[in-house]
Amino acid sequence: MHQVKIFKTVDNELGDLESQINRWIVETKANVIAIHGNIAPQAGKHGLQGSFSSSDVLVIVLYETAS
């Protein structure tokens, strides 16, 4: 049966997220079917151009558990 695992971070921590996802795959021996991601840019304080907060990053892993 297919299952999902959701990971969330901000764009300036992508390296940590990548390590977390790879570690999770190895530790659980998940059979990954697909990985989808989305980045949601955030406007800066008071909408000032050139002043941006970190963007939210969401990664969804579709997988099956190891048999």
Secondary structure, 3 states (H helix, E strand, C coil): CCEEEEEEEEHHHHHHHHHHHHHHHHHHCCEEEEEEEEEECCCCHHHCCCCCCCCEEEEEEEEECCC
